[in-house]
Amino acid sequence: MTTSHRTVVPTLFPPPGYAHAALVEAGTKLAFMAGSVPLDPEGNLVGEGDVVRQTQQVIANLDEALRAIGSDLTQVVASTVYVVSDEPGPLSEAWEVIRASDLLAKGPHTSTLLGTTCLGYVGQLVEITATAVVPDPRP
């Protein structure tokens, strides 16, 4: 059986929807996911100019990629969220979408949210990288 433990340290500040640490037992299969981007299956940008819509698409694409390898959003133990902005507003918009998604359904995981000047695709505003547990299919 694979297990992971997410911890919010009571002697530190209360984080807004993420954990301070995640511990995964040795021998557990981990998936290190490439950055999930807001493109549809044909490679077209989804939600041009819209951080919320792009974040939704990024999460859907991340979920699809995780399911293809036998995992899902609830197994994510670490993520980094990149948002094109030099202001906190768009970062908060993206984080609210993440908080409402299945990405945090099993409780908070470790996460870093940061603003950046640009991402890899023209018009891209959001990207998420993640590390997830891949559960052992055996009972």
N, C-alpha and C positions, 0 to 999 in steps of 0.2 A: 504494500500500500504506500502511495506517495503522500507526503504531508508537507505543508508549508504553514508557517506561523507568522502572522503579521502583528507588529507591536507598536502601540502608541505609548511612549515613555511618559509616565505620569509626572515626573519631575521636570519635563521640558514643556514648552508652549503647546497648547492644544492645536494640532494641525487641522486646517479646513478641508477635511475629506481625504487625507492621505495618511499613511503610517510612517513612523520614524524608521522602522526596520522591518525586513522580511527575512526569515530564516527558512531555508529549504534543506531537508535531510540529504546527506550523502547518498549517492546511488539513485537519486531521483533524476528522471530525464527532464532536461530543460530545453526550451526553444528560445533562440535569440532572433527576434523578428526584425526584418528590414523595416525601414520607415514606411508606415502606411500613409498613403497620399489620397487626395480627394479626386480620383479619376474614376470614371465609369469603365465597364468592361471593354469598351472600344478605345479607351485612352483619352476620352474627353474630360476636361475639367468640369466638375460639378460645383455649383454655387459660386459663380464668379462674383467676387466682392463681398461675399457673405460668410463671415467666420462661423456662424452657427451651422449653416447648411454644410459647409466644408467639414466641420468637426463631425457632424453626423455621418457623412460619407466616409471619412477616415476611420471612424469606429466600425462602421459596417464592413469596410474592406479588411480591417484588422481581424474582425470576427471571422470573416470568410477564410482568411489565410490560416488562422488558428485551427478552425474546424477541419481544414484540409490535412492537417498533421495530427489530428486526434486530440485537440485541446479546445479551449474556448475562452471568452473574455473573463469568466470567473476564475480562471487559473493564472491570470497575470499577477506577477509578484513585483514587477518594477516597470515603470514607464518614464519616458521623457516626452513632453509635449512642447512642440515648437510652434509659435504663432508669430506671423509677420506683424510687428508693431513695436513702437517705442513708447507706447502708452499702456497703462494697466487695463483699460476698459476691454479691448478685444481679448486679452488673456483671460479676464474674468468671464467673458461670454463663452469662450471655449471650455473653461473649467466647469461652468454650470452644465453644459451639455454632457461632459464626462461624468459629472456627479449624478446626473439623471439616467445614465446608461447602465448597461449590464457590466461595464468595465469595473465598476465598484460594487457590484451586487453581493459579492462574498465578503465585503468589508474593504476598508481602505488598504491599498498596497503602497509601496514606496513610489514616489513620483516627483519629478521636477518639471516645473512649468516655466518656460522662458520665452522672451521676445527675441526676435532676430530680424535682420534687415531683409533677407530674401531666402527663398527655398528653391528647389530644383526645377519646378515647372512654372512657366509664365502664368501669373495670376494665382498661384498657389499661396494660401494663407496659413495652412495648418498641416502638421505632420506629427505622427506619433510613432516612436520606437518602443518596443516592449520585450520583456523577458517573461516567459510563462512556463508553468509546470505542464508536462504532458503526462496525464494520468496513465498508470499501468492498466491496460484493458482487462487484465486477469482479475478475477474476484479476490 
